[in-house]
Amino acid sequence: MSRIALITGASSGIGRATAEAFAKLNIQLILCGRRQDRLTELQNQLSQSVPVTTLTFDVRDRQAVEAAIQSLPDAWQAIDILVNNAGNAHGLAPIQDGDPEDWDLMIDGNVQGLLYVSKAVIPGMVSRQRGHIVNLSSIAGKQTYANGAVYCASKAAVEALSEGMRLDLTQHGIKVTNIAPGAVETEFSMVRFKGDAQRAAKVYEGFEPLTAEDIADTIVYAVTAPARVTIADITILAGAQSAATTIHRK
């Protein structure tokens, strides 16, 4: 019997790459995001391999999250894998100069959004006594860096939530995996620098960053491990990276 996975932030980057990797494993897909056009395009691509449905919502909107997930037909309700991938970074500034609107976007998306989606999915997993939750944290959740205090705090919260979920849910047959990527070349920097392509490009100059597919491969490794194995926490750095902001550039 094919498993069902719900992936947030599936319209691009790590979420999209994970959907593509899961399709190769015959995992049915619930693709979630804010950009329906991109979700539809990906659905058309992957539905040639596996059943695919889409849900359009912003993870920061609790009522929208609940309504969307509750709207799933019965055949899609038994979610086996939840990938909490949706998240964002906004701005890079000392705490005294930070924009509270940026703070709200990061806390609401990275922390509350993860909680809202998880709350909508976990009760079903508990009732079925099985499931796997994969939370996308960041090296920034393990190592705080200057000018990124709020983003780092939001990802440290994901780390704590992953650990707390594991403590609460292991007894119900639910695995929880925390994945903390380092420098991955996705839309991340474009969002952080508010569309400034030149500034975003500098982030990845002089070294080879991780790709979205690298992280997707790691997620596949976690969700295909034997039942006796829980991949609790993985940190993945680029080959030239030794810490959050320590990258050896050529």
C-alpha positions in Angstrom: 0.0 0.0 0.0 1.4 3.4 -1.0 2.1 5.9 1.7 0.7 9.5 1.6 2.9 12.5 2.2 1.9 16.1 2.8 4.6 18.6 2.0 4.4 22.3 2.8 6.3 24.8 0.7 6.1 22.4 -2.2 6.1 24.9 -5.0 9.8 25.4 -5.1 13.2 24.6 -3.6 13.5 21.8 -1.0 9.7 21.1 -1.0 9.6 20.6 -4.8 12.7 18.5 -4.8 11.3 16.3 -2.0 8.0 15.9 -3.9 10.0 14.7 -7.0 12.0 12.3 -4.9 8.9 10.9 -3.2 7.2 10.3 -6.5 10.0 8.0 -7.5 9.2 6.0 -4.4 5.5 5.7 -5.3 4.5 7.9 -2.4 1.2 9.7 -3.0 1.5 13.5 -2.7 -0.4 16.3 -1.1 1.4 19.4 -2.3 0.8 22.5 -0.3 1.9 26.1 -0.9 0.7 29.6 -1.7 1.3 29.6 -5.5 -1.4 27.5 -7.1 0.1 27.9 -10.6 3.4 26.3 -9.5 1.6 23.6 -7.6 -0.6 22.8 -10.6 2.5 22.6 -12.8 4.2 20.2 -10.4 1.0 18.2 -10.0 0.8 17.7 -13.8 4.4 16.6 -13.9 4.3 14.1 -11.0 0.8 12.7 -11.5 2.2 10.7 -14.4 3.9 8.6 -11.7 1.7 8.8 -8.6 -1.6 10.2 -7.4 -1.2 13.9 -6.6 -3.5 16.5 -5.1 -2.8 20.1 -4.1 -3.9 22.5 -1.3 -3.4 26.2 -1.4 -2.9 28.1 1.8 -0.5 30.2 3.9 0.8 28.3 6.9 0.6 31.4 8.9 -3.2 31.4 8.6 -4.5 28.9 11.2 -8.1 28.9 9.9 -6.9 28.4 6.3 -4.6 25.6 7.3 -7.4 23.8 9.2 -10.0 24.3 6.5 -7.7 23.1 3.7 -6.5 19.9 5.5 -10.1 19.1 6.6 -11.2 19.5 3.0 -9.2 16.5 1.9 -11.3 13.6 0.6 -11.4 10.4 2.8 -8.9 8.7 0.4 -6.3 11.4 1.3 -6.9 11.7 5.0 -4.5 9.0 6.2 -1.3 11.1 6.0 1.7 8.9 6.7 4.5 11.5 6.2 4.4 15.2 7.1 7.2 17.4 5.8 7.2 20.8 7.5 9.3 22.6 4.9 7.5 26.0 4.6 9.5 28.8 6.1 11.3 32.0 5.4 14.0 34.5 6.3 13.5 38.2 6.0 16.2 40.8 6.4 19.7 40.7 7.9 20.3 43.4 10.4 21.4 44.0 14.0 18.6 43.4 16.5 18.3 47.1 17.2 17.7 47.9 13.6 15.4 44.9 12.8 12.0 45.5 11.2 9.3 44.1 13.4 7.3 43.2 10.3 10.2 40.9 9.2 10.2 39.4 12.7 6.5 38.6 12.5 6.9 37.0 9.1 9.6 34.7 10.4 8.1 33.8 13.7 4.6 33.3 12.2 5.9 31.2 9.3 8.7 29.2 10.8 7.2 28.5 14.2 3.4 29.1 14.3 3.0 27.8 10.7 4.8 24.6 11.6 2.6 24.2 14.6 -0.7 24.9 12.8 0.0 22.3 10.1 1.3 19.8 12.6 -1.8 20.2 14.8 -4.0 19.5 11.8 -2.2 16.3 10.9 -0.9 14.7 14.1 -4.2 13.6 15.6 -4.8 11.3 12.6 -1.4 9.8 13.0 -2.0 9.2 16.7 -5.3 7.5 16.0 -3.6 5.3 13.4 -0.6 4.7 15.7 1.9 5.4 12.9 3.5 8.3 11.0 6.6 10.3 10.3 7.1 14.0 10.8 10.1 15.7 9.1 10.8 19.3 10.3 13.2 21.5 8.3 15.3 23.4 10.8 18.6 25.0 9.9 22.2 25.3 11.0 21.0 28.7 12.2 18.9 26.8 14.8 22.1 25.4 16.2 24.5 28.3 15.8 23.3 31.9 16.3 25.0 34.5 14.1 25.2 38.2 14.1 22.5 40.1 12.3 20.3 37.0 12.3 19.0 36.8 15.8 15.3 36.5 15.1 15.7 34.0 12.2 18.1 32.0 14.3 15.6 32.1 17.2 12.8 30.9 15.0 14.9 27.9 13.8 16.0 27.1 17.3 12.3 26.9 18.1 12.0 24.3 15.3 14.8 22.3 17.0 13.0 22.4 20.3 9.7 21.5 18.7 11.2 18.5 17.0 12.6 17.2 20.2 9.4 17.9 22.1 7.3 16.1 19.3 9.6 13.1 19.6 9.1 12.9 23.3 5.4 13.1 23.0 4.8 11.0 19.9 7.2 8.1 19.9 4.9 6.2 22.2 2.2 6.5 19.4 4.5 4.9 16.7 5.3 8.3 15.2 8.9 9.1 14.2 10.2 12.7 14.2 13.2 13.8 12.2 14.8 17.2 12.4 16.9 18.2 9.4 19.2 21.2 9.7 20.7 22.3 6.3 23.6 24.7 5.9 24.0 26.8 2.8 21.5 25.6 0.2 21.0 27.5 -3.1 17.2 28.1 -3.4 14.9 31.1 -3.3 16.0 31.6 0.3 18.4 34.5 -0.2 16.2 36.2 -2.7 13.4 36.3 -0.1 15.8 37.4 2.7 17.2 40.3 0.6 13.7 41.2 -0.7 14.4 40.4 -4.4 17.9 42.0 -4.5 19.3 39.4 -7.0 22.8 40.8 -6.8 23.0 40.7 -3.1 21.4 37.2 -3.0 23.9 35.9 -5.5 26.9 37.0 -3.3 25.8 34.5 -0.7 26.8 31.6 -2.9 30.0 33.1 -4.5 33.3 31.2 -4.3 32.0 27.8 -3.2 29.6 25.1 -4.3 26.5 25.3 -2.1 24.1 22.4 -1.3 21.2 21.9 -3.7 17.6 21.3 -2.9 18.1 17.7 -4.2 20.8 17.1 -1.6 18.3 17.8 1.2 15.5 15.8 -0.5 17.9 12.8 -0.6 18.4 13.1 3.1 14.7 13.3 3.7 14.3 10.1 1.6 17.0 8.5 3.7 15.1 9.3 6.9 11.6 8.2 5.8 12.8 4.9 4.2 14.9 3.8 7.2 13.7 0.5 8.8 11.0 0.6 11.4 13.6 0.0 14.1 15.5 3.1 13.1 14.6 6.8 13.9 16.9 9.4 12.2 16.4 12.0 15.0 18.6 14.8 13.9 20.8 15.5 10.9 23.0 18.6 10.1 24.0 18.9 6.5 26.7 21.4 5.5 28.1 22.3 2.1 31.5 20.8 1.5 33.2 24.2 1.9 31.2 25.1 5.0 32.4 24.3 8.6 29.9 26.4 10.6 26.9 28.6 10.1 28.8 31.6 8.8 32.2 30.0 8.2 32.5 29.1 4.5 35.9 28.7 2.7 35.5 30.6 -0.5 37.9 30.4 -3.4 
